Amino acid sequence: MAGPAGTDKTVAAQVLARELTRPLYRVDLSSIVSKYIGQTEKNLNALFGAAEATGAILMFDEVDAIFGKRTQVRMLTTDIPTSKSAMY
């Protein structure tokens, strides 16, 4: 979810988690990201492992503060063969 502060993105995540009867982990990225080589990856691995074990929904709060300006993603389309004979 994206939007300006105060638009209830967190509330929406809480409602979604409650409707799916799953725990919601609100992740503070400052506790995950490390200046030490490999530590961020270890922290993320532990976080995703815990979420998988409990079926939790992860909500990365204020992620744009770490990852910077949001960019628009464009989908690229290619011709994909639709039959086995077209692949040879």
Secondary structure, DSSP 4 states (H G I P E B T S, - for coil): ----TTS-HHHHHHHHHHHTT--EEEEEGGGT--SSTTHHHHHHHHHHHHHHHHTPEEEEETTHHHH-S-------------SGGGG-
